[in-house]
Amino acid sequence: MTDEIKELFEKHEVRKTRKQKSVFIEHMLGYAEKHGYKAHVEGGSLRSRNIVIGDPESAKVTYTAHYDTCPRLPFPNFITPKNIGIYLLYQLVLTVVLVAIPMLIGGFAGYLLGLTALDELVVGELTFLVTYIMLIGELALIMVGPANKHTANDNTSGVATLIEIMKELPEELRSDVAFIFFDLEEVGLVGSSSYYAKHKTKLANKLIVNFDCVSDGKNILFVMKKSAFPYESALKKAYSPEGEYAPEFLSRGVFYPSDQAKFPCGVGACALKKSKRFGILYMNRIHTKRDTVFDEDNISYFVSGAVKLVSLL
């Protein structure tokens, strides 16, 4: 593990509160300056703060990753990019469970209230109120609950990838590359949405490669928007099969919910595991305390390919 990544884990693994983000932002501004890049912070919706390094409007490629930390949840965000039906089924089951729990608690509260001398109408109103409060509480937990202290894959891995690319790029190529660390991805791609809204006329044909959850699994997947097709050949040359890595480049029948979705030429990079029985590519552990897998070989593969890609464009 490089010194830069060690420091990232030791001092900046959790980036959720405004203070934690401010410390990380100052660290990245200093890091960019140290390596000869110009950097600034750009504000957006919901007080989001994107760290912009270089000039995405003139760069040949912009590498991105979200730096905000998700809440810790009792269940993982289970993603199957090539099996959208399974992903939707999981989301449906999870929704039913999350709705059922407050209803059961509210119903039990209503039963207890019914044993008192309260009017039936009052009991009904109080039962509804308990259920409603529970639903709001669950939603708050999912959106703004306590930070997950373990973020190795989501998305310290993406942040680490950008940090290493910045360091490894030859000086003569650095003017051709930009980097953006997006804020508030976890609450609905807020940072990337704000950035694209401000710069969309100049980013319409610009290649954006987004690294999100790239350290847990050996199955590399690049999810491409239709407008990114002109860059497919260069991407495949840069990320050619190597050892146990045989990346896939897909645009149809695939879904990966991350910041690249906001850009016409967006490409999402992720690492996945494969089920032994059915060969389904999947991602689990993220958003839970089990998100501790950080495969340094994965990071090296993504960094090496990113450096090669710049020279090919």
N, C-alpha and C positions, 0 to 999 in steps of 0.2 A: 504494500500500500504506500503510495507516494506521500510525502510530507503534506502536500496540499489537501489530499483527501483525509488524512489523519486529522488535520486541523478542522476540516469541515465536520467530521463526526464528533470531535471532542467539544467544539465550541458552537456549532451552528446546525446540529441535526434537527432541532425543533425550531420552526420558523412560523409561528402562529399568531402570537400577540403582536401588536404594533411595535412594541419595544424590541422584541426578538427580531422582527423584520428589519427594523432600523439598524440594529447592530450588524445584521447580515448584509444589508445594503452598503453600509460604510466599508465593510470588509471587501465586498466585490468592487466597489469603486477604487479602493486602494490597490486591489489585485490587478484590475484592468490597467491602471496607470503604471504599475510596476512593469507590465509587459508591453507597454507602449501603445495601448488602445485609449481612445477617447470614449468617455462614458458619461451618461446622465440618467436621471430618474424622471420618468414621465408619469404623471398622475392620470387616473381614469375614474370610471364609475365606482361607487361605493367606497371611495377613498383608496382604491387600489393604486399600487405603485409598481410600475414596470421598470426594470433595470435594462437600459438600452446601451449596448457597447458597439461602437462602430456606427456605420450608416446603412441601415437596412434598405434604404431607397436606392443606393448606388451599388451595394454589394452584389456579387454574383450568387451568393447563397447566404441565408440567415439561419443559424442554428438556435433553437429555442428549447426551453424547459420551464416548467412551473416550479416556483420555489416555495409556495405556501404549503403549510402542513395541514393534513386532514384531521378531523376529530377522531378519537379512539372509539371504535364501536365494538359491540359484542359479536358482530357477524362481519364476514369479509365482503368486500366488493368483488364479486365473482364475475369475471369477464371471459367470454369465449368469442373472440373476434370473427372466426370463420363459421361459427354456429349461432347465428343470431336468434334462432328459435329457442335454444337452450338459455341464452342470456335473458331473453324476454320472459321465459317461464320462471327463471330464478327471481327476476324482479317482481313478477306477479305474485309468486308465493310469499316473498318477503313483504310485499305490500299487504297481502291478506293477513299475515301474522301480525304485522304492526298495527293494523286496524282492529284485529280481533282482541288483542290484549287490552286496550283501553275499554272496549265494549264489555269484556268480561268483568273487568274491575269495576266499571260503571254499573253494570248489572248487579254485581255483588253488593256494591254500595247501596243501590236502590232497594235490594232485598232487605238489608239491615235497616234502612230508613223506613221501609214498609212495616217493620215490626214496632215502630213507634206510633205515636198518636197523630202524626202529621197528616195533613190532607193529601189525597192521592195526587192531585195536581202539583202540589209542592214537591212531593216525592219524585214525580216525573221530571220536573224542572231541575231538581238537584242531581238526579241521575244523569241527565243530559249534560249538566255543567261539569260533573266529575269526568265524564267521558271526553268532553271537549278539552278540558285542561290536560288530560293525559295525552291526547293526540298532539296538542301544541307542544307539550314537553318532549315527546318523542321527536317531533320535527326539529325542535331547538337542539336536541342532542345530536341529531344527524348533521345539522348545518353548522352549528357553532359550539358544539360540546367541547370538553377538555381535549387538549392536543394529544395525538398519538405520539408517544415518546420514541417509538421505533419507526423510522421512515427510510430504512435502507433502500428499499425498492421504489417506494412512492413518496417523494420523488428525489431523494438525495442522490439516487443513481443518475438521474437526468442532470441534476446540478453538477455532479462530479464530472460527468461526460463533457459538459461545456467548459468547465474549469480546465480540464486536461487538454481539450482541443485548443483553447486559447494559448496554453503554454507550448504545445507541440508544433503549432503552425510556424513554418519558416517566416522570417520577417518580411520577405518579399511578397508573401501571399496575404498578409494580414489586412491589407486595404481592400481585398476582394471579399472579405467575410464580415458578417455582423453577428451579434449575439443578443438575444432578448431573454431575460428571466421574467416570466409572467407571474403576476400575483393573482390570487383569488380564482385559480382554476377549479379548486375543490367545491366552490359554491355556484358553479355554473359558467365556467370559461369567461369570467368577468374581465380579467386583465387583457386577454387576447382580443376579446370582442371590442373593448374600448380602443385598443391600439389600432386594430384594423379599421374601425370606423373613422379614425382621424387620418389614416394614411392610405385608404383603399385605392385611390386613383393611381398611386405610384407603386403599389404592391400587387397589382392585378396579375402580373406575369412573373413575379419574383418567387424563386424557389425558397420554401420554408421547410426545414427538416426539424421536426419536434421529437425530442427524446423524453419519454415518459414511461417509467417502470422498465428499465433495461438491464436489471441485474439478477433476476430470479428466473432462470430457465435458459436452455440452450437453443431454443427454436426462435430464430429471429424473423420478425415480420415487419415489412414496410407497407403501410396502408396509404395508398396514393389517391389524391383527388384527380379527377379527369384532366384538368388543365396542367397537371404535372407530367403528363405523358412525354413531352419533348425531352424531359430530363431522365427518363427511365434508363436509357442506355448507359449514361454516365454513372447513375446510381448502381447499376448492376456491375459495372467495371470496378467501381470503388469498393463495393461490398460483394466481392466474388466469394464463392465457397472456399472455406479455409478450415482445415482440421475438422472439428465437430460442428462447425457452423456452415449451414446451407440456407441462406436467407431466402424468403419468399417476398415477391413484390406483387401486391394485389390491389385491385380497385373495385371489383364487383363482388357482391355477395359477402362483403366484409364490413365490419363496424368496429371502430375503436374511438371511444369518447375522450378526446383530448384536444389541446389547443390548435393542432393543425387543421381541425375541421373549420376554423374560421377564415382560412385563407384559400383562395382559388387554386394556388399551386402548393398546397400543403401536403406534406408527407409525414406520417406518424411512424416512429420507430419504437418497437417494444420487444421484450423477450418473454417467451412463454414456455410453459411446460406441456408435455404431451401425455395423455392418459394411455396406459399400456394396453387396455382392452379395446378401446374404440378409436384410439389415435386422435382424440379431440385436443386441440390446443386451448390452453386455459391459463388464467391468472387467478391466483387466490392469495391469501395472507394479507393483502393490502388493507389498510384501515383498521388493522388489529395489532395486538402486541406481538404477533408472530412475524411481522414484517422486519426481519433481521437478516435476510440473505443478501449479501453484497458480493457478487462474483466479479473479481477484479479482471479476469480474462475477458468477460463480456465488455467491460468498460474499455479495455485496450482494443478490442475488435472494433467497437463503435468509433473510438477516437482515431484509430488508424485509417478507417474507411472515410471518415470526415475530412481528414487531411488530404487523402488521395482525391476525393471528390473535387476539392477546390482547384487542384491542378488540372482536372479534366474539363472544367467548365470554360 
